[in-house]
């Protein structure tokens, strides 16, 4: 299938025309308008090194977690009850992205979170579209996750941990609150055993794009996200995660 070059227009090719690896197009920039247009059409940027142009992907199948299907292991539930970590939203977005970019991972030689990506998502955060969830212990940032919010969809970009289970705790709090706020799904993009253990499943591209279209009919929860308390417990407002898919 042909791979399209992005022009000055904010439109993207049909994601159904992606190649076998999910590559849809190349080129363009990381301006906030282009990034939001890409997510709204089911694409995301994935830099592959300085020798490559910017690449845009729509993988199939897509790994997605519906908040109502969140699975939390017994040991992790115990840790959540103990309140080992203090969890907050949007108090250290730049630090979370920096940690995601610089934390070494087994088998990973370099990071796709380039300085340009960090600047671009920092702008999205300032505009109220990108958010972080942080796990703290003794005043130190121990783990976290960040992503983009559009309508009732949350696009999880990356996570890091500097303390055992810190990122898991942050992710669970994030998904629980997204469910309470009426979000339809968390886009985890690519499969990993890690997100599968939380209940993420594979959706074929038509299913994902249809679900995305429904999620985008709802307003975006813009601005800084604030937890109802410092420990980030599941909201006690009577709301529970519902199925929309």
KAFENQUI-V981275 format. One record per helix or strand. SS is the DSSP state (H for helix, E for strand). FROM is the first residue (numbers start at 0). TO is the last residue. If there is no record, write none. Layout:
SS;FROM;TO
SS;FROM;TO
This chain:
E;3;4
H;14;16
E;22;25
H;31;39
E;43;44
E;54;56
E;61;64
H;66;68
H;73;81
E;85;88
H;92;101
H;114;125
E;129;136
E;139;149
E;152;160
H;165;179
E;184;188
H;192;196
E;200;202
H;204;214
